Amino acid sequence: MKTILIAEDEPDIQELLSAYLRDAGYQTAAAGDGAAALALFQSRPFDLVLLDIMLPKIDGFGVCEAIRRQSQVPVLMLTALDGEEWQLRGFRLDIDDYVTKPFSMAVLLEKIRVILRRRAGTEEESCLYYRDLILKTESREALLNGRSLDLTAREFDLLAAFLASPGRVFTREMLLAKLWGYDFYGDERIVDSHIKNLRRKLERDYIETVRGVGYRAAKETP
C-alpha cells in the first residue's frame, strides 16, 4: 500500500485529504507545519508528498528544497497561490505537479494515481540490491531493512557506485573523477570523509577498505 505525506496547516483540508486518500486505498501521515513535515519525512519512507506552500515554521519551498537534497520522491504542491511565479518556482525545485485551491478531489486523486504509476514503471528497473540495502536510483532513496536512510547526494552516489559493481575496488582518484569530476583540485581525502559518514549511517561496514588501494563493497557469495 502506497503511503502519502500530507503537509497542510488547515485542519479541515488536512482531514479532508486524509479521509479521501484512505478511502482510495492509500496510507497517510499528516503534518501541520514544515518542520513537522520534514521530521515525518525523515522518519520513514513515503511514496508521494502533498505539499502546501504557506506552511508555518518552514514554508513549502523550504520543505521541498530539503526533500530534494536527499530524495526524488514525487512532490505535488497543493496551494492557494496560483500566480505563474509561484508555479515556476515550484517546478524549478523539480516538483511533479502543481494544483491550486479550490481543487477537485477526483482530479487530484487521478493526478496522484498517474504520478505513482509512472514512478513505479521507472523504478522497476532502477533498483540496486545488496544484502539488506535497496537503492532506488530514480527516486534516489536508500532503504536499509525497509528504513529510509538520510543520505546526502554525494553519499548516495558513492553508495550507488559501490553497489553497482560489488567486488570492484575503487581508488580515491577513480571516485573523485567519477563523482567530483576530472577538474577537481581539492584534497583527495575528502573521499575518506564521505566514506566515514556513509559507514556511520549504514551502521555496519558494508564498504571495505582495501589497504593501500581504495574501497569496495564485498562481492556477495551465492
SELUMTOR-138879 format. One record per atom (N, C-alpha, C, O): y, z, x; residue in three letters. Coordinates in pm, whole numbers, plus 50000, padded with zeros to 5 digits. Each point is the difference from the previous one (the first is absolute). Example, Ala and Ser with C-alpha at 12.3 -4.5 7.8 and 13.67 -1.06 7.14 Angstrom:
// SELUMTOR-138879
494315078051319ALA
501195000049911ALA
501205000050090ALA
499985006650104ALA
501074986249861SER
501195000650082SER
501095007349923SER
501115001750051SER
// end
This chain:
// SELUMTOR-138879
498815000050084MET
501195000049916MET
501255000050088MET
500115008050093MET
500834983149877LYS
501224998950078LYS
500935011749970LYS
500085005049887LYS
500634999450217THR
500915011349985THR
501434995550027THR
500284993350100THR
500625010549810ILE
501394995750008ILE
500915012150013ILE
499875009749925ILE
501044989750170LEU
501025010450019LEU
501254996049922LEU
500534989150018LEU
499925019949896ILE
501214997749920ILE
501125008850056ILE
499915012349995ILE
501134981450058ALA
501175007450050ALA
501154997549903ALA
500654989650004ALA
499585020049908GLU
500964998549890GLU
500575013749964GLU
499245009449974GLU
502104991850023ASP
500615013049977ASP
500295002949853ASP
500335011449966ASP
499554978749947GLU
500205002649857GLU
498665004049937GLU
499094991849992GLU
500795020849964PRO
498705005049950PRO
499414991649888PRO
498784997849998PRO
502044997449909ASP
499474992149888ASP
499374987050049ASP
498924996249956ASP
501774997050138ILE
499464987450052ILE
498755002750085ILE
499034992649993ILE
501015018150086GLN
498855003650083GLN
498785002649911GLN
498904995450031GLN
501305012149861GLU
498895003049909GLU
499494987449930GLU
498794998149984GLU
502164993249975LEU
499614987549934LEU
499164991450093LEU
498954994949961LEU
501525003450162LEU
499274991850096LEU
498615005750028LEU
499014992750001LEU
500935020450020SER
498715006450028SER
499024997849886SER
498834996850024SER
501635004949853ALA
499124998749884ALA
499494985649986ALA
498814997849979ALA
502094992450032TYR
499594986049984TYR
499064995850113TYR
499024992949976TYR
501275011450145LEU
499154996150112LEU
498625006249990LEU
499004993550030LEU
500945019049928ARG
498695006449981ARG
499214993049890ARG
498794997950013ARG
501914998649878ASP
499324992749892ASP
499494986550046ASP
499014994849948ASP
501674999450151ALA
499604986950053ALA
498905001350106ALA
499544989950054ALA
500045022249976GLY
498885001950092GLY
500385003750142GLY
499154999550089GLY
502125004249933TYR
500435003850134TYR
500085015350012TYR
500235007049901TYR
499594997950220GLN
500335013850030GLN
501455000550045GLN
500494990550061GLN
500205020449908THR
501425000850036THR
500325013450066THR
499325010149979THR
501734989650101ALA
500635012250053ALA
501494997449994ALA
500454988950028ALA
500335021349936ALA
501424997949977ALA
500845009650083ALA
499605011350029ALA
501584983850010ALA
500975008150075ALA
501384997449941ALA
500334988849961ALA
500495021950035GLY
501324999049940GLY
501134998050099GLY
501154998749958GLY
498555001050172ASP
501044997250099ASP
499364993050120ASP
498774999750013ASP
502064994850074GLY
499494992050110GLY
499195007950102GLY
499004995050052GLY
501435017249975ALA
499275008150098ALA
498605003349949ALA
499034999550075ALA
500875004049797ALA
498705003149941ALA
499114987649996ALA
498795000950019ALA
501834987549955ALA
499234987549997ALA
499394997050136ALA
498844996150009ALA
501945005750098LEU
499484997550134LEU
498905009950036LEU
499004996350061LEU
501185016449900ALA
498985010150027ALA
498694996449930ALA
498925001250058ALA
501184994249818LEU
498804995849927LEU
499374987850066LEU
498784999450015LEU
502044990950023PHE
499494987850061PHE
499245003050128PHE
498994993550029PHE
501495016150047GLN
499365003350128GLN
498785009049982GLN
499255002250095GLN
500565003149785SER
498895009349977SER
498704993149965SER
498935005950016SER
501134981849936ARG
498804992849958ARG
500314985249983ARG
501174996249991ARG
497804995250005PRO
500274985749987PRO
500384996149858PRO
499475005549903PRO
501444985050084PHE
500394994349872PHE
499834984950006PHE
500094993950107PHE
499675000249777ASP
499834985549992ASP
501294992949966ASP
500134988050025ASP
500835019249917LEU
501284994049964LEU
501025011249978LEU
499645011049960LEU
501624985950067VAL
501095009749979VAL
501014994149903VAL
500534989150022VAL
499745018349869LEU
501094996849908LEU
501195008450043LEU
499945012349998LEU
501144981250039LEU
501075007050070LEU
501364997749936LEU
500514988849997LEU
500095022049950ASP
501384999549953ASP
500925000350121ASP
499635005150106ASP
501574989549879ILE
500965000250111ILE
500835012750001ILE
500175006250105ILE
500364997649778MET
500925011349992MET
499255013249993MET
500025007049899MET
499304996350211LEU
499245012450008LEU
500815010850072LEU
500764996950091LEU
499095015749870PRO
500635010950076PRO
499385001550138PRO
498894995350025PRO
501855011350064LYS
499575003550137LYS
499894987750090LYS
500734998950098LYS
498374991949872ILE
499884987550074ILE
499944988849898ILE
499145000349912ILE
501764989950097ASP
499994989549899ASP
498814990550023ASP
499305000650101ASP
500524990549801GLY
498844991250006GLY
499964990950121GLY
498924997050051GLY
502244998749996PHE
500024991750120PHE
499535007950122PHE
499254994850083PHE
501185017649927GLY
499555008450111GLY
498515002749993GLY
499315000050102GLY
500195002349776VAL
498565002149982VAL
499234987450042VAL
498995000850069VAL
501514987649888CYS
499334987450032CYS
500004997550151CYS
498994995650055CYS
502125007150010GLU
500064998250146GLU
498965008850069GLU
499334995550093GLU
500555017049862ALA
499035009250061ALA
498574995349975ALA
499155000750089ALA
500584994449791ILE
498674994849969ILE
499674987950085ILE
498904998850052ILE
502074992249962ARG
499754987750076ARG
499805002550148ARG
499444991450070ARG
501005019949981ARG
499745003250141ARG
498545003250025ARG
499554999950114ARG
499705002949781GLN
498615003850019GLN
499014992349913GLN
498805000950022GLN
501694991549880SER
499074993749907SER
500624987749935SER
501224999049987SER
497914991749973GLN
500404988449922GLN
499475001149857GLN
499764989849934GLN
500055022450019VAL
499575002249862VAL
500994993249906VAL
501215000250026VAL
498324993749864PRO
500934993549907PRO
501045009849945PRO
499675011249962PRO
501584984450036VAL
501105008049944VAL
500704991849893VAL
500434988850025VAL
499685017049857LEU
500704993649889LEU
501195008949965LEU
499815011349955LEU
501394983750065MET
501195007849967MET
500304998849851MET
500014989049944MET
500225022549993LEU
500245000849857LEU
501295007849982LEU
500015012250014LEU
501104980849953THR
501315006350010THR
500984994349898THR
499814989049948THR
501245018750025ALA
501084995349912ALA
501004991350075ALA
500854993649938ALA
499065006050194LEU
500934992050081LEU
499554985549998LEU
498994996450060LEU
501784995149870ASP
499564986249983ASP
500834989950077ASP
499814987949984ASP
501115016850101GLY
500834990750077GLY
499204992550105GLY
499005004950051GLY
501484983249980GLU
499314991850100GLU
499905006950135GLU
498994998950068GLU
502095008349971GLU
499995006450132GLU
498915010750010GLU
499415001850106GLU
500325005249782TRP
498955010250002TRP
498634993450012TRP
499145004650075TRP
500684984749850GLN
498714993150005GLN
499744994250139GLN
498905001150054GLN
502134992850005LEU
499844994450134LEU
499685010850101LEU
499174998150089LEU
501495013349898ARG
499725011050093ARG
498555004649988ARG
499355003150100ARG
500164997349777GLY
498615003949980GLY
499034990050062GLY
499065003950070GLY
501174983249905PHE
499084990050053PHE
500074999150152PHE
499024996250065PHE
502135007349993ARG
500095000350146ARG
499175011450058ARG
499674999950119ARG
499985009849798LEU
499115010850042LEU
498544996649971LEU
499125008450010LEU
500644979049953ASP
498654994949978ASP
499345006349878ASP
498805003050003ASP
501984999149888ILE
499375004449877ILE
499264988349937ILE
500224988550038ILE
498905014449866ASP
499214989649936ASP
500634994849872ASP
499774988549963ASP
501005019849969ASP
500684995549879ASP
501125009849967ASP
500055011150052ASP
500854984449860TYR
501185007849963TYR
500164998749849TYR
500234989149948TYR
499665022149981VAL
500085000049854VAL
501165008949959VAL
500145011250048VAL
500714983649862THR
501175007749957THR
499755006649865THR
499284994849915THR
501345016950069LYS
499945007349873LYS
501104994949907LYS
501084996650047LYS
498665003049821PRO
498745002949932PRO
498974989150028PRO
500364988550027PRO
498375015049966PHE
498954990650036PHE
498924999949892PHE
499885009449921PHE
499364980050079SER
498844998949912SER
498795006150070SER
499654995850110SER
499725013949826MET
498835006250062MET
498874989950016MET
499275000350099MET
500584990849804ALA
498954989950010ALA
500224990950120ALA
499054996950073ALA
502204998949948VAL
500314991550115VAL
499805007750130VAL
499484994550097VAL
500955018149907LEU
499825008250120LEU
498525001450036LEU
499634998550116LEU
499545004349784LEU
498565001450026LEU
499414987150053LEU
499125000150086LEU
501364988649863GLU
499494987150047GLU
500444997550144GLU
499224994950081GLU
502025008449953LYS
500474998550137LYS
499155008550095LYS
499624995450107LYS
500105016949852ILE
499175008950082ILE
498604994050018ILE
499464999950111ILE
499974995149781ARG
498664994150008ARG
499974988250097ARG
499084998850080ARG
501924992649912VAL
500054988250086VAL
500175004050147VAL
499334994650087VAL
501585014949939ILE
500235004550137ILE
498725005850060ILE
499634996850114ILE
499685011749810LEU
498795006350051LEU
498874989850017LEU
499215001050093LEU
500724989349817ARG
498964989750012ARG
500234991750126ARG
499054997150073ARG
502204999149951ARG
500304992350121ARG
499695007950124ARG
499434994850096ARG
500955018149904ARG
499765008250118ARG
498525002050024ARG
499554999950115ARG
499685001849779ALA
498555001650015ALA
499394987550059ALA
499085000850082ALA
501424987649877GLY
499484987450052GLY
500264998250147GLY
499174994350071GLY
501985010549978THR
500314998550142THR
499315010350085THR
499714997650117THR
500005014249824GLU
499435010650082GLU
498504999050017GLU
499435006450088GLU
499914985449828GLU
498564998950013GLU
499584995550138GLU
498955004250050GLU
501854987450013GLU
499634994550130GLU
500885005550113GLU
500054994350108GLU
500645016849865SER
500955004650100SER
499855014950032SER
500975006950029SER
497794997849966CYS
499755014050035CYS
499215000850130CYS
499094992050024CYS
501255017550058LEU
499245003150121LEU
499295013349977LEU
500615009849956LEU
498094990550073TYR
499205012149977TYR
499475005150134TYR
499494992450081TYR
500645020649940TYR
499485006050122TYR
499665014649971TYR
500875008349974TYR
497824994750030ARG
499545013549966ARG
500585004049864ARG
499734993349901ARG
501065017450092ASP
500585004049871ASP
501464996049988ASP
500765006149925ASP
499634983450149LEU
501364994649993LEU
500014986649925LEU
499094991950016LEU
501935006049904ILE
500244987049937ILE
501454996450026ILE
500905007949971ILE
499334980250082LEU
501364994950019LEU
500194988049907LEU
499284990150010LEU
501715010949901LYS
500344988949912LYS
501154992450065LYS
501155004549998LYS
498534984150060THR
500994993250084THR
501134993549921THR
501094998150053THR
498664998549821GLU
501084994249919GLU
500975010749954GLU
501224998550015GLU
498265012549930SER
500875010849952SER
500385009650112SER
500855008749982SER
498514989750135ARG
500255008350117ARG
499785014849966ARG
500815008750033ARG
498074993849902GLU
499595013749969GLU
498795003750085GLU
499114991850021GLU
500895020550026ALA
498875005150078ALA
499415012049925ALA
500715009349965ALA
497984990250012LEU
499335010649926LEU
498925006250088LEU
499214992850062LEU
500755020449945LEU
498975007350072LEU
499285008749899LEU
500575009349944LEU
498134987550033ASN
499245006949896ASN
500724999649866ASN
499975009649924ASN
500694979050047GLY
500704998449874GLY
501405005949996GLY
500724998449902GLY
499675008450206ARG
501325006450005ARG
500954991050075ARG
499684994950108ARG
501515003049836SER
500994991350061SER
500585006550126SER
500355011849999SER
499744980450109LEU
500585004850125LEU
501464995650010LEU
500344988649967LEU
500495020350079ASP
501424997250016ASP
500234994350140ASP
500335007450093ASP
499494979549921LEU
500144993450129LEU
501314992350007LEU
500464994449901LEU
500135005550217THR
501154991350022THR
499504985650009THR
498804997650013THR
502124993049980ALA
499624985950009ALA
499294997150132ALA
499014992650003ALA
501495013250107ARG
499404997550131ARG
498615006350009ARG
499084994050057ARG
500775018049888GLU
498695006550002GLU
498984992049919GLU
498854998550041GLU
501594996449845PHE
499104991749919PHE
499564987650077PHE
498824996650000PHE
502134996750066ASP
499684987950075ASP
499055002950115ASP
499094992250028ASP
501115019050039LEU
499095003950108LEU
498585002249946LEU
499034994850055LEU
500885012849837LEU
498685002949943LEU
499334987249952LEU
498804998250019LEU
501974992849920ALA
499444987449954ALA
499474991650116ALA
498964993549988ALA
501755006650124ALA
499544992450117ALA
498665005250050ALA
499104992250031ALA
500755021049976PHE
498735005850046PHE
498874997449902PHE
498894996450040PHE
501385005549830LEU
498944998749900LEU
499584985549978LEU
498874997449958LEU
502034993350070ALA
499654985849986ALA
499024995550108ALA
499284990249982ALA
500705017050131SER
499124996350112SER
499355012550060SER
500305003550114SER
498815003249811PRO
499355012050055PRO
499264996750129PRO
499314989850010PRO
500835018950087GLY
499344998150129GLY
500864992750101GLY
499745000850120GLY
501284992149833ARG
500874992750093ARG
500985009650064ARG
500625008349932ARG
499534990750199VAL
500945008650072VAL
501364993150007VAL
500104988450041VAL
500935018949918PHE
501364994950008PHE
500755007650110PHE
500065012349998PHE
500514980450095THR
500865006450099THR
501365002949936THR
500314994749894THR
500485013650173ARG
501355002649949ARG
500804986949994ARG
500744997649904ARG
499104994150198GLU
500744987550005GLU
499634990949882GLU
500864993349943GLU
497865006450022MET
499564991949887MET
500605005049869MET
500444992149917MET
499585021050066LEU
500545005849877LEU
501514998049991LEU
500544997349893LEU
500145004150222LEU
501444997850001LEU
500334985649961LEU
500904997449920LEU
498354993150138ALA
500254985949970ALA
499694996849854ALA
500724992349937ALA
498195013650011LYS
499554997149864LYS
500925005949895LYS
500294993649899LYS
500175018750125LEU
500735007449896LEU
501495001650027LEU
500795000449906LEU
499595000550219TRP
501425001650032TRP
500664986650037TRP
501214998449987TRP
497974992050058GLY
500534987050038GLY
500064998450151GLY
500115009850074GLY
499834978049969TYR
499974997150144TYR
501315003450070TYR
500045001250122TYR
501045000249801ASP
501295002950062ASP
500305014950006ASP
501145004050026ASP
497835004549950PHE
500215014450007PHE
500125004350146PHE
499154996950083PHE
501945010549948TYR
500245004150138TYR
500045015250017TYR
500415004950105TYR
499165002549792GLY
500035014650009GLY
498795005550075GLY
499254992750064GLY
500605020449926ASP
498905007150066ASP
498704997249926ASP
499915002549880ASP
499094992450192GLU
498734996849935GLU
499285012549950GLU
499054998949922GLU
501395012950121ARG
499395012449953ARG
500335002849853ARG
499465009349941ARG
501414982650001ILE
500285001449857ILE
498714997949920ILE
499845005649892ILE
499254986450161VAL
498714997949935VAL
499245013249992VAL
499435003349896VAL
500575004350214ASP
499295012850002ASP
500545009549895ASP
499255007249934ASP
502074992750050SER
500635008849903SER
499564996549858SER
499705008949920SER
500264978250049HIS
499574995849867HIS
498525002949977HIS
499605003949890HIS
499584994350213ILE
498575003149988ILE
499815014949974ILE
499175003949917ILE
501595004450152LYS
499915014549982LYS
500335003849855LYS
499295007949939LYS
501794986550008ASN
500385003049861ASN
498964994949902ASN
499705006649900ASN
499754981750128LEU
498994994349912LEU
498745008649999LEU
499435002449893LEU
500135002250222ARG
498835008750007ARG
500225012949921ARG
499105004849931ARG
502115000750079ARG
500315012349927ARG
499894997849849ARG
499485008649929ARG
501014980250024LYS
499954997349856LYS
498594996849952LYS
499655002949886LYS
499544991050201LEU
498624996949964LEU
499125012550000LEU
498935000349940LEU
501545010150129GLU
499305012950008GLU
498634998850068GLU
499165008949987GLU
500634980250084ARG
498784998250077ARG
500254988650100ARG
500914991949980ARG
498295007650123ASP
500274990650109ASP
499254986949976ASP
499004997350066ASP
501494994649840TYR
499404987049976TYR
500434989850105TYR
499364989750017TYR
501735013350053ILE
500484991050104ILE
499645006050135ILE
500515010650038ILE
498614982750033GLU
499515005150127GLU
500884995350115GLU
500554989049998GLU
499585019750101THR
500674996250124THR
498964994550098THR
499015006750030THR
501224981450018VAL
499154994250105VAL
500765002250131VAL
500954992850031VAL
498625017150043ARG
500765004850114ARG
500344988850099ARG
499144992450044ARG
502155006949988GLY
500474990150095GLY
500174986149943GLY
500414990850071GLY
499295007449799VAL
500104986649941VAL
500905000249877VAL
501054993549999VAL
498545013849897GLY
500795000049877GLY
499335007649889GLY
499505011050020GLY
500474983049861TYR
499505006849881TYR
499114990649919TYR
500094987850012TYR
499065018349905ARG
499164992149911ARG
499495008849886ARG
500005012350009ARG
499594981249882ALA
499215006549897ALA
498544997050032ALA
499614988450015ALA
499615021949997ALA
498604998050039ALA
499284990949902ALA
500165001449878ALA
499064989450173LYS
499244991049914LYS
498955008149927LYS
499255007850061LYS
500694990349808GLU
499045007749920GLU
498594994750021GLU
499784987950008GLU
499285021249999THR
498604996150016THR
499414997249863THR
500335006749903THR
498784983350089PRO
499404996349871PRO
499225011649942PRO
499424998849892PRO
// end
